[in-house]
Amino acid sequence: MTLPQLFHDGVLATGAATLLYTTTITLATITALAAPNPDQRRNARQVLALLLRRRSTN
């Protein structure tokens, strides 16, 4: 493989990971807002808290 091919493959992998993460966040948000069951809403909020927690830069 050449360097441009490796760069292209890396960009595609990064794009796919970003799309998967965004889809996960969106579905968890919709579930947290629209779930009919309070337990499901609470669980979805906990998942969102885990996915969106800020990392310290120590």
C-alpha positions as CSV (number, residue, x, y, z in Angstrom):
1,M,0.0,0.0,0.0
2,T,1.1,3.5,-0.7
3,L,1.0,6.4,1.6
4,P,-2.1,8.0,-0.1
5,Q,-4.0,4.8,0.1
6,L,-3.2,4.5,3.9
7,F,-4.3,8.1,4.4
8,H,-7.5,7.4,2.5
9,D,-8.3,4.3,4.5
10,G,-7.6,6.2,7.7
11,V,-10.0,8.9,6.7
12,L,-12.7,6.4,5.8
13,A,-12.3,4.6,9.1
14,T,-12.5,7.9,11.0
15,G,-15.6,8.9,9.1
16,A,-17.3,5.6,9.8
17,A,-16.5,5.8,13.6
18,T,-17.8,9.3,13.7
19,L,-21.0,8.3,12.0
20,L,-21.5,5.3,14.4
21,Y,-20.8,7.5,17.5
22,T,-23.3,10.2,16.2
23,T,-25.9,7.6,15.5
24,T,-25.5,6.1,19.0
25,I,-25.8,9.6,20.7
26,T,-28.9,10.4,18.6
27,L,-30.7,7.2,19.4
28,A,-29.9,7.4,23.1
29,T,-31.2,11.0,23.1
30,I,-34.4,10.0,21.4
31,T,-34.9,7.2,23.8
32,A,-34.2,9.4,26.8
33,L,-36.8,11.8,25.6
34,A,-39.5,9.6,24.2
35,A,-39.4,6.3,26.0
36,P,-42.8,5.4,27.6
37,N,-41.2,3.8,30.6
38,P,-39.4,5.9,33.2
39,D,-36.8,3.1,33.7
40,Q,-36.0,3.2,30.0
41,R,-35.6,7.0,30.1
42,R,-33.4,6.8,33.1
43,N,-31.2,4.1,31.5
44,A,-30.9,6.1,28.3
45,R,-29.9,9.2,30.3
46,Q,-27.2,7.2,32.1
47,V,-25.9,6.0,28.7
48,L,-25.8,9.6,27.5
49,A,-23.9,10.6,30.6
50,L,-21.3,8.0,30.0
51,L,-20.9,8.8,26.3
52,L,-20.8,12.5,26.7
53,R,-18.8,12.9,29.9
54,R,-16.0,15.4,29.7
55,R,-12.5,14.1,30.1
56,S,-10.1,16.0,32.2
57,T,-6.8,17.2,30.6
58,N,-4.5,16.4,33.5
